[in-house]
Amino acid sequence: MTFKLKRKKKIEKLLNKNMVVTIEDLKNTLNTDFSKTIFRYLKEIGYLTSYNNAGRFYTLPHTPKFDEYGHGIMKWPPSLNLGHLNRQYVP
């Protein structure tokens, strides 16, 4: 397995395990300080970002469910403290 493929698999594993992650979580997983590296992998994998909090949260496209208006409906992990964040995702 190539270095690039290993890193991509690490990100996929993290997103599948945690459902919702931050850029810092992704940077720690790949042991990098560069956001551009993370976004390169996310673009290949496909991702959604949160509508609120300046797109701080990331998830895989198959994780949230959408209603007829396109609003994301998702059960958040109990360990995730989102405060007043609306539970919406936009593609």
N, C-alpha and C positions, 0 to 999 in steps of 0.2 A: 504494500500500500504506500502510495506517495505521501510526502509531507503535507501537501495541500489537501489531499483527500482525508488524511487523518484529522486535520484541523476542522474541516467541514463536518466530519462525523461527530467531533466533540461538540460543536455548536448545535447540531441537530439533536444530539443526546440531551444536552442541557435544556433546550427548548421543549423537548418532549417530556422531560422529567418535571420541569418547573412550571410549564404552561406560559408563564409571563416572566420576562427577565429585563434587566436594565443593561445599558451599554457597559457599565462597570462590571456586571456579572460576566458579560461576554469577553471583555478584555482580560479579566482574571482567568477565565477558562483557557484562553489562548496564550496567556502570559505575554501580553503586548500592551503598549501604551497608546497605540495608534488606532483611532476610530476608523480611519479609512480602510484599514485591513479588515476590520469587523464588517463594515458595510459592503466590502467586496464579496465576502462570504455570504452575507445575508441576501445580497442580490441574486447570487447563484441558487440559494436554497429557496428563496421566496419568503416574504414575511409581511406582517401587518404591524402597524405602530399605533399607539394609543392616540385618541383624538385630543385629549386634554394633557396637561402637564408637559407641554412642548414635545410631544411624541417620545416621552421618556421610557415607555414600556414597549417591549417587542414580543411577538408571538408568531407561531406558524399559522398559515392561512386556514388549515383544517381545525384549529383549536376552537375559535369562537363560532357560535351559531348566530345567524342573522334573522331578524324578523322581516316582515313584508316591506318595511320602509328602509331596510338596509342598515338598521342599528344593530350593533353587536349585543348579543345576550350571552353572558358567560358566568359560570360559577367560579368566583375567584378562590384561589387557595387560601385557607384560613390564616396561614402564616404571613400573607401579604398584607401589609398595612397601607392602604391607599388613601386613607383620610376621606376627603370629600370628592375624590375623583369619580366622575361619571363612568359608568361601565359601558362605554361605547368604543367601537373600533371603526375605522374607515379604511377601505382598501387603498 
